[in-house]
């Protein structure tokens, strides 16, 4: 039976991944290591807290002795923990470098020492920078434009260097924009949904022409799981296949879903730096690992809106219960 250490598992994507992982029959133990920053919430793990194979450890990926002791007890590592919000990265560059680069190195160092059988480093299509035309394959040059993306690109490279230098079986995944239940409402979809639910205006940056590929979080997690099981060490895998939409088009869909009109939109100046378009080629995932996204945007958005309607009241999340079993 496999034992897996998941960093950042109390966050948005990590918590969905842990749920998927524990549905598999060959998993003996899953441990989440999470510092519970503003973005982490043990309520995200409510669905697995009673599973005897699950343990939650509150701690920082920069804590080398803790990381060492946890990595030592696991066969595989899936690394989601990160500072993940572009806007915050404009004012907190040092924190982003510390968590995303030095924190990744702490994990890799322990993984190499203890000889883990697979290390999946979870990254983003933002490392490719703006793609005006065409789609980026995994061989596309890295041209990140914002501190968040630059910190992720740096962590991708350090992760891959552990494969080249030490033979650590590292894979890197780069997915497009995820959406779904349980995302902290600073990112576009949950921010707009929670504001509209409260009757507030939503801010549309610039002309709203920035294009992103919107991928349901469960599809990304299924892709990460395929890479964990079958990914070739040293390889990078783009995970895409969601729906391409400009911010204006997405805003229209969210307004419709919440029964609001364009008068609920406030035009604001564009972000300090805002890439015009991201677009990835995910043929390698499909051809080599059999990946196929399953979730349709219309259903996924309805589910997401319903989740925030049920769980966010008056601008804050309804707390449901205490911390998961094994918490410390
Ligand atoms: P999130 O912000 O929801 O979750 C991050 C989690 O990491 C939180 O639970 C937080 O408490 C934890 N964390 C932060 N710093 C930590 C530290 N120093 N030690 C331990 N835990 C720490 O992020 P997310 O959206 O779930 O993203 C997860 C990963 O996926 C990130 O690496 C991100 O770069 C990547 N990614 C996200 C998206 C997206 O659309 N959200 C797309 C592509 C890639």
Boltz pocket constraint, residues with backbone or C-beta under 6 A from the ligand:
constraints:
  - pocket:
      binder: B
      contacts: [[A, 7], [A, 8], [A, 9], [A, 10], [A, 11], [A, 12], [A, 13], [A, 14], [A, 33], [A, 34], [A, 35], [A, 36], [A, 37], [A, 38], [A, 39], [A, 40], [A, 41], [A, 59], [A, 60], [A, 61], [A, 62], [A, 79], [A, 80], [A, 81], [A, 82], [A, 83], [A, 84], [A, 85], [A, 99], [A, 103], [A, 122], [A, 123], [A, 124], [A, 125], [A, 152], [A, 174], [A, 175], [A, 176], [A, 177], [A, 178], [A, 179], [A, 182], [A, 183], [A, 184]]
      max_distance: 6.0
